[in-house]
């Protein structure tokens, strides 16, 4: 993987972390970066698999370096995605805590009424938690992974 691509990925990751106006958009972009990095790992694995008895030590070192670079890029992009998802969960939890405070101030509510009100207010927190735990779904599997499964 070229240093310019790694640098570009790093800049994109930083811009995704800074992007707070639209968390869904930032998350989608981060997922795309993760998928791109998975593809880069697949390409690097193909280079390793392409080594033959006639390959040189330099070829093997280059393949290993590309794989390490690709894996580092994947780790960074996964951390960025995780930060975005955890931030959304934290934001939803803050909103829910404010709702709990509002309900707690309504001293005439029964426990059942308070529970009903809070159940609906908890739905965005539950959805954010599920999203934080969600798998990244890439459109296309990296080529090396497909070859390994055969």
C-alpha positions, 0 to 999 in steps of 0.5 A: 500500500502506498504511503499516500493512500495510508496518509489519505486514509488517516486524514479521512479518519480524522475528518470522520471523528471531527464530523459531529453534525450528521452521525449517520453520514459519518458512520456510513463513511467510516464503514466504507473506509473499513470495507476499503481497508478490508479490501486492502488487507485482501490485496496484501494477502494475495501478494503473500499467496503469490510468493513462489519458490522463485520469489526473492527475499525482497519480494517476501519483505515487500509483501509482509510490509504491505500486509502490516500496513494494510492491517494497521490501516484496518485497525485505525479505521475500525477504531474510528468507526467504534468512536462514532458509534460509541459517541452516538450511544453516549449522546442518546444516553445523555438525552435519556438521562434528561428524560429520567430527570423530568419524570423524577420531578413529576411526583404524582406519576405512578411507577407504572406511568413513569415506566411507560413513559421511560420505556418509549424514551429508552428506544433510541438508546436501545437502537444506538446500542444495537448499532454500536454492536452491529457488524460492518457489511461490506458490499464485496468480500476481499478477493483473498478471503474468497480464495481462502474459502475455496 
